[in-house]
Amino acid sequence: MQPQEYYQERIKILQQQLAEKLERKTRLGGGRFLAMLLAGAAIYFTLTTGNLFVLIAVALLVALFVKLVFLDLDNKNSIKHTQLLITVNETETKALAGEYFSFEDGAMHAPHDHVYANDLDIFGHASLFQYVNRTTSAMGSAALAELLLHPATAVEISERQLAVKELAGLPEWRQSLLAYGLEKKIETSTRERLREWITQPNSFLSFKAWGILRYVLPAIILAITAAYIFDLVSNRVFNYTVLIFGILAYFISKRVTPVQQQLSRIVDEISVMTDSIALIEQANFASPLLSRLKKQFYLEQSKASLQLKELKTILDRMDLRYNPVVFIPLDIFLLWDLQQVLALEQWKDRNQQKITEWFGAVGMLEAMSSLATVHFNHPAWCFPEIKEPHFSIEGTDIGHPLINENKRVNNPISIQRSGELMLITGSNMAGKSTYLRSIGINVVLAMAGSVTCASRFAVSPVQLLTSMRIADNLEENTSTFYAELKKLKTIIEKVNRKEEVFILLDEILRGTNSLDRHTGSEALIKQLIKKDAVGIIATHDIALAQLKEQFPANILNHFFDVQVSNDELYFDYRLKEGVCNSLNASILMKKIGIEL
């Protein structure tokens, strides 16, 4: 089944399930009303007849009412989850049609100065990140950004490919993980709040007497209260006891308040985290990477989801302080705040070594799930073959993944060894820059462990370096030319250090005069060849192609052509071997009114 068909069929099934759950909601509402009505009638008859059997019926009806309330809550949660699943499938249907702009674009992850992120549109609107991203949490978003920014080793890429293949075969599981995350985004602040709390010393457990007093003190006031009820102690004794315990509870609550304020705002996110981790724990993964990630959620005598559920329960009980009518009696007679803060600190002692790992593992699984969705949505795309040693790259039908399939023109590449430079000449708008970006963005996908937009792709593990989109910087008082020189300096330094890099250059030294530009470009190419560097250079300077005569084993000349008919330009965007001889600048200048 093709992705489009799958999503449409899935929407139909989910809509049918939603209709059934909405109908169940109506029945449960009616059942609750009937149980309440019958309980009221039973209470009336109990009061008038005093019949014991009617009293039992009242108890049973109240129990039934409570049961129906909980069933209704579960059904409401299921309705919400199903609605989110429908949204997920509708969004994927739009994404297949090129409407993927509802996904987070990762602009917050864009580094100020990166070796290829800006040139290849990794972040921002209509970026690779936005196209791939199916994460919902801050840690998932950050994990995906890391995959796209930093090349992996051959072993890491192989493991990620296996993980992506496995997750691609679990579309319903991936959608459930996404739907849980959509309920409430887990922000970076959640992780930071927990991390800050974990690093703080315990305020109550450090004083061991609290472990005894938490039981002794409530026992004392409850015993005095019972004695007061049975007239065994006076009003005065009871009132003074309540006053003393009220003062004690007040001072304990003052110390608990900062912790409660620190953690109470993350209860909903903890709930989402619990659901996501429970889903992960239930999965049966075979690939090594996914198995390792899942293993992080298992403790010696428990599971991460159960521990987080316990944390949420403690925080919910602590939040009863927002209801004074309930909280004040609980805090005076049971020292409620003391009980909860001790439970909280005991939870921290058990889990402080693991909780940061849980966040990281969920984030990585979201990132892997994003790559798996790309694989699922594009079954014709291929997993790259990772070849060692450095360096070779080859492939067929390579295209830019962000260009619609109906408009995309695919091309090959073949660089067999280090020291080879592919020199691409061609007319304006013929496709040189798009070709460089197509190759670059597929290398990024390959290094992340993803499928690539090609029918066949093979590449060595490599650090990509680009100089394509250069802009001046008024804040740093940097001209376009100097900005490019800074990029080239970084490239030269890495080449001189014999780092394993793959270089993409588009129109070298465009910020200077034509003579200096040619001289500098030629010198740079010769230096790259001398240092056994490898890359692709796109240029309008056809004279550079003559370097093939000096370096026949190093220069690979290719071009993009343009056809002219009746002063109209026609591009086929096909890569060809050789040197371009047809230029289009003069025709374009004539079209805007320049008299040549």
C-alpha positions as CSV (number, residue, x, y, z in Angstrom):
1,M,0.0,0.0,0.0
2,Q,1.3,3.4,-1.0
3,P,1.7,6.1,1.8
4,Q,-1.2,8.2,0.5
5,E,-3.5,5.2,0.4
6,Y,-2.4,4.1,3.9
7,Y,-3.1,7.5,5.4
8,Q,-6.5,7.8,3.8
9,E,-7.5,4.3,4.9
10,R,-6.2,5.0,8.4
11,I,-8.3,8.2,8.6
12,K,-11.5,6.2,7.7
13,I,-10.8,3.5,10.4
14,L,-10.0,6.2,13.0
15,Q,-13.1,8.2,12.1
16,Q,-15.2,5.0,12.6
17,Q,-13.5,4.4,16.0
18,L,-14.2,8.0,17.0
19,A,-17.8,7.7,16.2
20,E,-18.1,4.5,18.3
21,K,-16.3,6.3,21.2
22,L,-18.6,9.3,21.0
23,E,-21.6,7.0,21.0
24,R,-20.1,5.3,24.1
25,K,-19.7,8.7,25.7
26,T,-23.4,9.3,25.3
27,R,-24.3,5.9,26.8
28,L,-22.0,6.4,29.7
29,G,-23.5,9.9,30.4
30,G,-27.0,8.3,30.3
31,G,-25.8,5.5,32.6
32,R,-24.4,8.0,35.1
33,F,-27.7,9.9,35.2
34,L,-29.7,6.8,35.6
35,A,-27.4,5.5,38.4
36,M,-27.7,8.9,40.2
37,L,-31.5,8.9,39.8
38,L,-31.9,5.4,41.1
39,A,-29.5,6.1,44.0
40,G,-31.6,9.2,44.9
41,A,-34.8,7.1,44.8
42,A,-33.1,4.4,46.9
43,I,-32.0,6.9,49.5
44,Y,-35.6,8.2,49.7
45,F,-37.0,4.7,50.3
46,T,-34.3,4.0,52.8
47,L,-35.2,7.1,54.8
48,T,-38.9,6.2,54.8
49,T,-38.7,2.4,55.3
50,G,-35.3,1.9,56.9
51,N,-34.9,-1.3,54.8
52,L,-31.4,-2.7,55.0
53,F,-31.6,-4.1,51.4
54,V,-32.4,-0.7,50.0
55,L,-29.3,0.7,51.9
56,I,-27.2,-2.0,50.2
57,A,-28.7,-1.0,46.8
58,V,-27.8,2.6,47.5
59,A,-24.2,1.6,48.1
60,L,-24.1,-0.5,45.0
61,L,-25.6,2.3,42.9
62,V,-23.1,4.8,44.2
63,A,-20.3,2.4,43.4
64,L,-21.7,1.9,39.9
65,F,-21.9,5.7,39.5
66,V,-18.2,6.1,40.5
67,K,-17.2,3.2,38.1
68,L,-19.1,4.9,35.2
69,V,-17.3,8.2,36.0
70,F,-13.9,6.6,35.7
71,L,-15.0,4.7,32.5
72,D,-16.1,8.1,31.1
73,L,-12.8,9.7,31.9
74,D,-10.9,6.9,30.1
75,N,-13.2,7.2,27.2
76,K,-12.7,10.9,27.0
77,N,-8.9,10.4,26.9
78,S,-9.4,7.8,24.2
79,I,-11.5,10.2,22.2
80,K,-8.8,12.9,22.5
81,H,-6.1,10.5,21.4
82,T,-8.1,9.3,18.4
83,Q,-8.8,12.8,17.3
84,L,-5.1,13.6,17.5
85,L,-4.4,10.4,15.5
86,I,-6.8,11.6,12.8
87,T,-5.0,15.0,12.8
88,V,-1.6,13.2,12.4
89,N,-2.8,11.3,9.3
90,E,-4.4,14.3,7.8
91,T,-1.2,16.3,8.3
92,E,0.8,13.5,6.7
93,T,-1.5,13.5,3.7
94,K,-0.9,17.2,3.2
95,A,2.9,16.7,3.7
96,L,2.9,14.2,0.8
97,A,1.4,17.0,-1.3
98,G,4.2,19.4,-0.3
99,E,2.3,21.1,2.5
100,Y,4.7,20.4,5.4
101,F,4.9,23.9,6.8
102,S,2.8,23.1,9.9
103,F,5.7,21.3,11.4
104,E,8.2,23.1,13.7
105,D,11.0,24.6,11.5
106,G,13.8,24.3,14.0
107,A,14.9,27.9,13.6
108,M,15.9,27.9,17.3
109,H,18.5,25.3,16.6
110,A,20.1,27.2,13.7
111,P,23.8,27.8,14.7
112,H,25.3,31.3,14.2
113,D,28.2,29.9,12.2
114,H,28.1,26.4,10.8
115,V,30.0,24.7,8.0
116,Y,26.9,23.9,5.9
117,A,23.6,24.6,7.8
118,N,22.8,28.0,6.3
119,D,23.9,27.1,2.7
120,L,21.7,24.0,2.6
121,D,18.6,25.4,4.4
122,I,18.8,22.9,7.2
123,F,16.7,25.1,9.5
124,G,13.9,27.7,9.0
125,H,10.9,27.9,6.9
126,A,10.8,25.3,4.0
127,S,13.9,23.7,5.5
128,L,15.1,20.1,5.7
129,F,14.4,20.1,9.4
130,Q,10.8,21.2,8.8
131,Y,10.4,18.6,6.1
132,V,11.7,15.7,8.3
133,N,10.5,16.8,11.7
134,R,7.9,14.7,13.5
135,T,9.1,15.5,17.0
136,T,6.9,17.1,19.6
137,S,9.2,17.6,22.6
138,A,12.0,20.0,23.0
139,M,14.5,17.2,23.6
140,G,13.2,15.4,20.4
141,S,13.6,18.6,18.4
142,A,17.1,19.1,19.7
143,A,18.0,15.4,19.0
144,L,16.9,15.7,15.4
145,A,18.9,18.9,15.0
146,E,22.0,17.1,16.3
147,L,21.5,14.4,13.7
148,L,21.4,16.9,10.9
149,L,24.3,19.0,12.2
150,H,26.9,16.4,13.0
151,P,27.9,13.5,10.8
152,A,27.9,10.1,12.4
153,T,30.5,7.3,12.2
154,A,29.9,4.3,9.9
155,V,28.9,2.1,12.8
156,E,26.4,4.8,14.1
157,I,24.9,5.2,10.6
158,S,24.5,1.5,10.2
159,E,22.7,1.3,13.6
160,R,20.4,4.2,12.8
161,Q,19.5,2.7,9.4
162,L,18.4,-0.5,11.1
163,A,16.4,1.6,13.6
164,V,14.7,3.6,10.9
165,K,13.8,0.5,8.9
166,E,12.2,-1.1,12.0
167,L,10.3,2.0,13.0
168,A,9.1,2.6,9.4
169,G,7.4,-0.8,9.7
170,L,5.5,0.4,12.8
171,P,3.4,3.3,11.5
172,E,0.7,3.0,14.1
173,W,3.3,2.9,16.9
174,R,5.0,6.0,15.5
175,Q,1.6,7.8,15.2
176,S,0.7,7.0,18.8
177,L,4.1,8.4,20.0
178,L,3.4,11.5,18.0
179,A,-0.2,11.8,19.2
180,Y,0.8,11.6,22.9
181,G,3.4,14.3,22.3
182,L,0.8,16.6,20.7
183,E,-1.3,16.6,23.9
184,K,1.3,18.8,25.7
185,K,4.7,19.7,24.4
186,I,7.5,18.8,26.8
187,E,9.6,22.0,26.9
188,T,13.2,22.4,27.7
189,S,12.1,24.2,30.9
190,T,10.5,20.9,32.2
191,R,13.8,19.1,31.9
192,E,15.7,22.0,33.5
193,R,13.2,22.3,36.4
194,L,13.7,18.6,37.2
195,R,17.4,18.8,36.8
196,E,17.6,21.8,39.1
197,W,15.4,20.1,41.7
198,I,17.5,16.9,41.5
199,T,20.7,18.7,42.2
200,Q,19.3,20.4,45.2
201,P,20.1,18.8,48.6
202,N,17.1,17.2,50.4
203,S,15.5,19.5,52.9
204,F,13.7,16.9,55.0
205,L,15.2,13.5,54.4
206,S,18.6,14.9,55.6
207,F,17.0,15.2,59.1
208,K,16.3,11.6,59.8
209,A,13.8,12.4,62.7
210,W,11.3,13.5,60.1
211,G,11.0,9.9,59.0
212,I,9.7,9.0,62.5
213,L,7.7,12.2,63.1
214,R,5.7,11.8,59.9
215,Y,3.9,8.9,61.6
216,V,4.2,9.9,65.3
217,L,2.8,13.4,65.0
218,P,-0.4,12.5,63.0
219,A,-0.9,9.6,65.4
220,I,-0.9,12.0,68.4
221,I,-3.4,14.5,67.0
222,L,-5.7,11.8,65.7
223,A,-5.6,10.1,69.1
224,I,-6.4,13.4,70.8
225,T,-9.2,14.0,68.3
226,A,-10.7,10.6,69.0
227,A,-10.4,11.2,72.7
228,Y,-12.2,14.5,72.3
229,I,-15.0,12.9,70.3
230,F,-15.6,10.4,73.2
231,D,-15.3,13.2,75.8
232,L,-12.0,11.9,77.2
233,V,-10.3,15.2,76.8
234,S,-11.5,18.8,77.2
235,N,-12.2,21.4,74.6
236,R,-9.2,23.3,75.7
237,V,-6.8,20.4,75.2
238,F,-8.2,19.7,71.8
239,N,-8.1,23.3,70.7
240,Y,-4.5,23.9,71.9
241,T,-3.5,20.7,70.1
242,V,-5.1,21.8,66.8
243,L,-3.4,25.3,67.2
244,I,0.0,23.8,67.8
245,F,-0.3,21.4,64.9
246,G,-1.6,24.2,62.7
247,I,1.4,26.3,63.5
248,L,3.7,23.3,62.8
249,A,2.0,22.6,59.5
250,Y,2.3,26.3,58.5
251,F,6.1,26.3,59.0
252,I,6.5,23.0,57.2
253,S,4.4,24.3,54.3
254,K,6.6,27.4,54.0
255,R,9.6,25.2,53.4
256,V,7.6,23.0,50.9
257,T,6.2,25.9,48.9
258,P,9.3,26.6,46.8
259,V,9.5,22.9,45.7
260,Q,5.8,22.8,44.9
261,Q,6.0,25.9,42.8
262,Q,9.1,24.6,41.1
263,L,7.4,21.3,40.0
264,S,3.6,21.8,39.9
265,R,3.7,23.5,36.5
266,I,5.1,20.4,34.8
267,V,2.4,17.9,35.9
268,D,0.7,17.8,32.5
269,E,4.1,17.3,30.7
270,I,5.0,14.5,33.2
271,S,1.7,12.8,32.3
272,V,2.6,13.0,28.5
273,M,6.1,11.7,29.3
274,T,4.6,8.8,31.2
275,D,2.3,7.8,28.3
276,S,5.1,8.1,25.8
277,I,7.5,6.0,27.9
278,A,4.8,3.4,28.6
279,L,4.3,3.1,24.8
280,I,8.1,2.6,24.3
281,E,8.2,0.0,27.1
282,Q,5.4,-2.0,25.4
283,A,7.2,-2.2,22.1
284,N,9.3,-5.2,21.0
285,F,12.3,-3.7,19.2
286,A,14.9,-5.9,17.4
287,S,17.4,-3.3,16.2
288,P,20.4,-2.7,18.6
289,L,19.9,1.1,18.8
290,L,16.2,0.9,19.7
291,S,16.8,-1.9,22.1
292,R,19.4,0.1,24.0
293,L,17.1,3.1,24.1
294,K,14.3,1.0,25.5
295,K,16.6,-0.6,28.0
296,Q,17.2,2.8,29.6
297,F,13.6,2.8,30.9
298,Y,13.9,-0.4,32.9
299,L,15.0,-0.3,36.5
300,E,16.0,-3.1,38.8
301,Q,12.5,-3.5,40.3
302,S,10.3,-1.1,38.3
303,K,9.8,0.7,35.0
304,A,10.3,4.4,34.2
305,S,6.7,4.8,33.3
306,L,5.6,3.6,36.7
307,Q,8.1,5.9,38.4
308,L,6.9,8.9,36.5
309,K,3.3,7.9,37.3
310,E,4.2,7.9,40.9
311,L,5.9,11.3,40.6
312,K,2.7,12.7,39.0
313,T,0.6,11.2,41.8
314,I,2.8,12.9,44.5
315,L,2.6,16.2,42.6
316,D,-1.2,15.9,42.3
317,R,-1.5,15.3,46.0
318,M,0.8,18.2,46.7
319,D,-1.4,20.5,44.5
320,L,-4.3,19.9,46.9
321,R,-3.0,23.0,48.7
322,Y,-4.8,25.0,46.0
323,N,-8.1,23.8,47.6
324,P,-8.0,25.2,51.1
325,V,-11.2,23.5,52.2
326,V,-9.6,20.1,51.7
327,F,-6.0,21.0,52.3
328,I,-6.1,22.7,55.7
329,P,-7.7,19.8,57.6
330,L,-5.4,17.3,55.8
331,D,-2.3,19.4,56.6
332,I,-3.2,19.9,60.3
333,F,-4.3,16.3,61.1
334,L,-2.0,14.4,58.7
335,L,0.8,16.9,58.1
336,W,-0.1,16.5,54.4
337,D,2.8,18.6,53.0
338,L,5.3,16.8,55.1
339,Q,4.1,13.4,53.8
340,Q,4.3,14.5,50.2
341,V,7.7,16.3,50.4
342,L,9.2,13.2,52.0
343,A,7.7,11.0,49.3
344,L,9.0,13.4,46.7
345,E,12.6,13.3,48.1
346,Q,12.5,9.5,48.4
347,W,11.4,9.4,44.7
348,K,14.3,11.7,43.9
349,D,16.9,9.5,45.7
350,R,15.6,6.5,43.7
351,N,15.6,8.1,40.3
352,Q,18.0,11.0,40.1
353,Q,20.6,9.0,38.2
354,K,18.1,8.0,35.5
355,I,15.7,10.8,34.9
356,T,18.0,12.8,32.6
357,E,18.6,9.6,30.5
358,W,14.8,9.1,30.1
359,F,14.5,12.6,28.6
360,G,17.4,12.0,26.2
361,A,16.1,8.5,25.2
362,V,12.6,9.8,24.4
363,G,14.1,12.6,22.4
364,M,16.3,10.2,20.3
365,L,13.3,7.9,19.7
366,E,11.3,10.9,18.4
367,A,14.2,11.8,16.1
368,M,14.5,8.3,14.8
369,S,10.7,8.2,14.4
370,S,11.0,11.3,12.2
371,L,13.5,9.7,9.9
372,A,11.4,6.6,9.8
373,T,8.4,8.7,8.6
374,V,10.5,10.0,5.8
375,H,11.4,6.4,4.8
376,F,7.7,5.4,5.0
377,N,6.5,8.4,3.0
378,H,9.1,7.8,0.3
379,P,9.5,4.0,-0.3
380,A,11.4,4.7,-3.6
381,W,14.2,6.5,-1.8
382,C,17.2,4.4,-0.9
383,F,19.3,3.9,2.2
384,P,22.9,4.9,1.2
385,E,25.7,2.4,1.2
386,I,28.4,3.6,3.6
387,K,31.8,3.0,2.0
388,E,35.2,3.1,3.7
389,P,37.9,4.3,3.5
390,H,37.8,8.0,2.6
391,F,36.6,9.0,0.0
392,S,34.1,8.1,-2.7
393,I,30.6,9.2,-3.6
394,E,28.4,7.9,-6.3
395,G,24.7,7.6,-7.0
396,T,22.0,7.8,-9.6
397,D,18.7,9.7,-9.8
398,I,19.8,12.1,-7.0
399,G,17.3,14.9,-6.4
400,H,16.6,17.6,-3.9
401,P,14.0,16.2,-1.4
402,L,12.4,19.6,-0.9
403,I,11.5,20.0,-4.6
404,N,8.1,18.4,-5.5
405,E,8.5,15.1,-7.2
406,N,6.6,16.3,-10.2
407,K,9.1,19.2,-10.8
408,R,12.3,17.6,-9.5
409,V,15.0,16.7,-12.0
410,N,17.4,14.0,-10.8
411,N,21.0,13.6,-11.7
412,P,24.0,11.3,-11.0
413,I,27.3,11.8,-9.3
414,S,30.6,9.8,-9.4
415,I,33.7,10.8,-7.5
416,Q,35.9,7.7,-7.0
417,R,38.8,8.9,-4.8
418,S,40.3,11.7,-2.8
419,G,42.0,14.3,-5.0
420,E,39.2,14.4,-7.5
421,L,37.4,17.8,-8.0
422,M,34.2,17.9,-10.0
423,L,34.1,21.2,-11.8
424,I,30.6,22.3,-13.0
425,T,30.2,25.1,-15.5
426,G,27.0,26.3,-16.8
427,S,24.6,29.2,-17.6
428,N,22.7,31.3,-15.1
429,M,19.7,29.4,-13.7
430,A,20.7,26.2,-15.4
431,G,20.8,24.2,-12.2
432,K,24.3,24.3,-10.8
433,S,23.4,25.6,-7.4
434,T,20.4,23.3,-7.1
435,Y,22.7,20.3,-8.0
436,L,25.2,21.3,-5.3
437,R,22.4,21.6,-2.7
438,S,20.9,18.3,-3.8
439,I,24.2,16.5,-3.3
440,G,24.9,18.3,0.0
441,I,21.5,17.7,1.5
442,N,21.6,14.0,0.6
443,V,25.0,13.7,2.2
444,V,23.5,15.3,5.4
445,L,20.7,12.7,5.3
446,A,23.1,9.9,4.8
447,M,25.3,11.0,7.7
448,A,22.2,11.2,9.9
449,G,21.2,7.6,9.1
450,S,18.3,8.5,6.9
451,V,17.1,7.4,3.5
452,T,18.3,9.6,0.6
453,C,16.4,11.1,-2.3
454,A,18.0,8.8,-4.9
455,S,17.6,5.4,-6.5
456,R,21.2,4.5,-5.5
457,F,23.6,6.4,-3.3
458,A,27.0,5.4,-1.8
459,V,29.2,7.7,0.2
460,S,32.1,7.6,2.7
461,P,31.6,8.9,6.2
462,V,32.6,12.6,5.9
463,Q,32.3,16.1,7.2
464,L,30.6,18.3,4.7
465,L,31.9,21.8,4.1
466,T,30.1,24.4,1.9
467,S,30.6,28.0,0.7
468,M,27.5,28.8,-1.3
469,R,25.3,31.5,0.2
470,I,27.5,34.4,1.4
471,A,26.1,37.6,3.0
472,D,27.7,40.6,4.6
473,N,27.2,41.3,8.3
474,L,26.7,44.9,9.2
475,E,26.8,44.1,12.9
476,E,30.3,42.6,12.6
477,N,31.3,45.1,9.9
478,T,32.0,42.2,7.5
479,S,31.8,42.6,3.7
480,T,30.5,39.8,1.5
481,F,34.0,39.2,0.1
482,Y,35.5,39.0,3.6
483,A,32.7,36.7,4.8
484,E,33.5,34.3,2.0
485,L,37.2,34.5,2.7
486,K,36.5,33.4,6.3
487,K,34.6,30.4,5.0
488,L,37.4,29.5,2.6
489,K,39.9,29.9,5.4
490,T,38.0,27.3,7.5
491,I,38.0,24.9,4.6
492,I,41.7,25.4,3.8
493,E,42.6,24.8,7.5
494,K,40.6,21.6,7.6
495,V,42.2,20.4,4.3
496,N,45.7,21.2,5.6
497,R,45.0,19.2,8.7
498,K,44.1,16.2,6.5
499,E,40.6,16.1,7.9
500,E,38.1,13.9,6.0
501,V,35.9,16.5,4.4
502,F,33.8,16.9,1.3
503,I,33.7,20.4,-0.2
504,L,30.9,22.2,-2.1
505,L,31.8,25.6,-3.5
506,D,29.4,27.8,-5.5
507,E,31.0,30.7,-7.5
508,I,34.3,31.2,-5.6
509,L,35.4,34.7,-4.8
510,R,32.4,36.4,-6.3
511,G,33.0,39.6,-4.3
512,T,36.1,40.7,-6.2
513,N,37.0,41.7,-9.8
514,S,37.1,39.1,-12.6
515,L,40.9,39.0,-12.9
516,D,41.5,38.4,-9.1
517,R,38.6,36.1,-9.1
518,H,40.0,33.8,-11.8
519,T,43.5,34.0,-10.4
520,G,42.4,33.2,-6.8
521,S,40.0,30.4,-8.0
522,E,42.7,28.7,-10.0
523,A,45.1,28.9,-7.2
524,L,42.6,27.5,-4.7
525,I,41.8,24.6,-7.0
526,K,45.4,23.7,-7.5
527,Q,46.0,23.9,-3.7
528,L,43.0,21.6,-3.1
529,I,44.4,19.1,-5.6
530,K,47.8,19.3,-4.0
531,K,46.3,18.5,-0.6
532,D,44.3,15.6,-2.0
533,A,41.0,17.3,-1.2
534,V,37.7,16.2,-2.8
535,G,34.6,18.2,-3.7
536,I,32.4,19.9,-6.3
537,I,33.0,23.5,-7.5
538,A,30.3,25.3,-9.6
539,T,31.5,28.3,-11.6
540,H,30.7,30.6,-14.5
541,D,34.4,30.9,-15.2
542,I,34.8,28.5,-18.2
543,A,38.5,29.1,-18.3
544,L,38.9,27.1,-15.1
545,A,37.8,24.0,-17.0
546,Q,41.1,24.2,-18.9
547,L,42.8,22.9,-15.7
548,K,41.8,19.5,-16.9
549,E,44.8,19.7,-19.3
550,Q,47.2,20.1,-16.3
551,F,45.4,17.7,-14.0
552,P,43.6,15.1,-16.1
553,A,43.4,12.6,-13.2
554,N,42.0,15.2,-10.8
555,I,39.5,17.5,-12.7
556,L,36.1,16.1,-13.6
557,N,34.4,18.5,-16.0
558,H,30.6,18.6,-16.1
559,F,28.1,21.2,-17.1
560,F,24.5,22.3,-17.2
561,D,23.3,23.5,-20.6
562,V,20.7,25.9,-21.9
563,Q,19.0,25.9,-25.3
564,V,18.0,29.2,-27.0
565,S,15.1,29.5,-29.5
566,N,13.7,32.8,-30.6
567,D,15.4,34.6,-27.8
568,E,13.8,32.2,-25.3
569,L,15.7,30.0,-22.9
570,Y,15.0,26.4,-22.3
571,F,16.6,24.4,-19.4
572,D,16.6,20.7,-19.0
573,Y,18.6,20.7,-15.7
574,R,20.5,17.6,-16.8
575,L,24.1,17.1,-15.8
576,K,26.4,16.4,-18.7
577,E,30.0,15.6,-19.1
578,G,32.3,18.3,-20.6
579,V,32.4,22.1,-20.6
580,C,29.5,24.5,-21.1
581,N,29.8,26.7,-24.2
582,S,26.4,28.4,-24.2
583,L,25.8,31.3,-21.8
584,N,22.5,33.1,-21.3
585,A,23.5,36.4,-19.5
586,S,23.3,38.5,-22.6
587,I,19.9,37.3,-23.5
588,L,18.6,38.0,-20.0
589,M,20.1,41.5,-20.1
590,K,18.5,42.3,-23.4
591,K,15.1,41.1,-22.0
592,I,15.3,43.7,-19.2
593,G,16.2,46.5,-21.6
594,I,20.0,46.7,-21.7
595,E,21.1,47.6,-25.2
596,L,24.0,45.3,-26.1
